Amino acid sequence: MATPPDDATSEPGSKTPKRRLTLIRSFSLADLITLCNGAAGMGAVLLSMAYVGSGERPLMWGALGLLPLALVFDVADGAVARWRRRSSPFGADLDSLADVVSFGVAPAAIAFALGMRGMLDGFVLIYFVGCGISRLARFNVTAEALMTDKGKVSHFEGTPIPTSVLLVLVLAVAFATDAVGDRLWLGELDLGMVSVHPLVLMFLASGTAMVSATLKIPKP
């Protein structure tokens, strides 16, 4: 008796084998570009960690430079998918996971590396990443309901997570002017047992804007 191939299964009561979703075979060119997005974000995290350990400025410049590159990949994957007119079973989820790394975790890691290391700073940065995760999850489950007759999402609810690149730009200017560590803009507030850098509030505002249900932004 012949056995079905490794990539096929049969549902009960069905004579037609159901093919498994294979990872590599299902990848599209757009998916590979999305992975480059995530790789750039992870590279920024690792370079931030290396900067904390060594203090070598080129490492931080590398981390800061990788995130605009991640944004280029984030835009390019959608453009390539439309150009090739090929949908991927992994596309939306893969894009969201990559965005969490590049535009959530990486900016928070850079902020920590540049001096936002107070206890309350840490809570705000964790809140920021949590908001990014929640915003992407909400988009994935509501995208179909927001579709127009043209098959495109009409608007974003809350700010898209790639807008965190603007926070990275602010940090890049601070780094270029040596306003890092003890010299961070706006200084540090000592609240007794905890401390906080007021500059971290831009991450609080960004995270809150991402999960806002009333802020609606038209999608180009």
N, C-alpha and C positions, 0 to 999 in steps of 0.2 A: 504493500500500500504506500503510495507516494505521500510524503509529508510536505506541508506548505513551507515556502522559503522563510528564512529568518525574519524577513521584514514584512511578513504577512500573518494575520490572525483571522479567525472565522468567528462570526457572531453566532450564538445559538440559534438554530433553525434556519440558518442562511447557508446556501451552497456557494456563495461568492465570497472568496477570502477578502478581508479588509486589510489593506496595506498599512503598515505602521508609518508614523511620521518620522522619517529619518532626518537627523540633524544636518549633516553635511550636504546631502542631496537636495534638501529643501532650501538651503541658503541661496540668496540672490546677491547680485552685486551691491544692491542697496544695503543689504544686511551686513556685508563686509565693511562698507563705509561706516555704518552705525557702530560696528565693533571698533573702528578706528577712533570714533568719538569717545567711547568708553576707555580705550587704551590711553588716549591723551589725558583724560581725567585722572586715571590711575597713576600715570606718570607724574602729574602735578602733585598728587598726594605723596608719592615716594620722594620727589625732589624737596617738598616741604619738610618732610621728616629728616632728610639729609641736611637741609639748611639748619634745622634746629640743633643737630649734632655737631656741625662744623662751623656754622656762621659764614660760610663762603657765599658771597653775593651772587655769583653766576648761577648757583643752584636755584636761588629764589627767582631770578630772572627767567630761568627755564620753566619753573612752575607757573609763573604768571603768563608766560608766552604760550604755554600749551592750551590754556583755556579758550582764548580766541580761536585757536586752531580746532579745538573740539566743536566750537560753534559753527565753523565752516563745514566740518563733517556733518553736523546735525542738519544744516540746511541742505547740503549736497545729497544726503541719502534720500530725502523726499523728492528732490528734483530728478535723481536717477531713476527712482521707482516710477515716476510719471513718464519719463522718457522711454523707458523700456516696457511700460505698460504691463508690468508683471507684479502681481501681489504676492506677498510672502506670508506664510502662516505665522511667522515669528515677528513680522515687521513692527507692529504697534508695541508689543510687550518688550521687544529687544530695544526699541528706541527709548522707552520709558526707563528701563534699567540702566542704559548707558547715560541718560540724562541725570539720573540720581547721582551717579558717580561724578560726572563732569561738572554739573551745575548745582549740586547739593553738597556732597561730601568734600570735593576738592576746594571750593571757596571757603568752607568752614575750616579745613585743614590749613589753608594759607593764612586765614585770619589768626588762628591759634599760633602759627609759627611766627607771625609778625608781632605778637605781643598780647593778644587778647586771651590771656590765660587765667584770669580771675575765676572764682567759682561761679559767679553769676554770668560771666562771659561764656563759660562752658554750657550752662543751661540754655542760654540764648542760642548758641550755635547748634545745640542738639534740637531745640525747638525749630530752628530754621530748616534743618535737614528733614525733620519729621513733617513739616509743612510741605516741603517739596515732594516727599513720598506720597503724602495724602492727596496733593493736587494732581499728580500724575495718575494715581489710582482712580480719582473721580473722573478725570478726562477719559480714561479708557472705558469706563462703564457708562458714560453719558454721551460719548461721541456719536453714537448712532442716532440718538434722539435729537442731536443738534445738526444733523445732516440736512442740507438743502436739496432741492430738486436736481441740482447739478452734481450731487454726490460729494460735496465738500462741507466741512464743518463751518457753520456760519460765524461763530464767535467763540472766544475763550471765556470761561468763567474763572475769574482771578487772573493774575499775571502769569504768563508762561515761565517755567523755571529757568530757561536760558537767559532771562533778564538779569540773573545773578551775575552775569559777566560785567554788568555795570558796577557791581560791588567790587569785583576784581580790579576794574579800572581805577576805582578810588584807592584801593590798596596798592596798586602799582605806582600811583602818584605819591602816596605816602612813603613807599619804599625808595623811590627815586630821590626824594627830598630828605631821606634818613629820618623820617618821622615814624619810627617803629620802636618796639620795646618800651622802654621808659619814656620815650619821646613821642608816643602816639598822640595824634591830634586829640584835643579835649581832655587829655590827661587820664587820671585814674581816680575813682571815688572809693575811699576806704569806708566801708559800712560796718566796721567792727570786726566781726568774725569773717566777713566776706568782702570782696572787692569787685568792682566792675569798671570797665572802660566805656564811657558814654558812646564812643564810636561804634560799639557793637550793636547799638540800637538800630543801625541801618539794616542789620540782619533780622532784627525783630520785625521791623516794618516790612521788609521784603517777604519774609515768611508769612506774615499776616495777610499781605496783599495777594499772595498765591492762593490762599484758601478762602478768600472772600467770595461769598455767593452773590453779592450785589454788584461787584465790579465786573463788568462785561466789556471785553475788548474784541472788536471785529477782527476776524482772521483774514489776512490778505490772500 
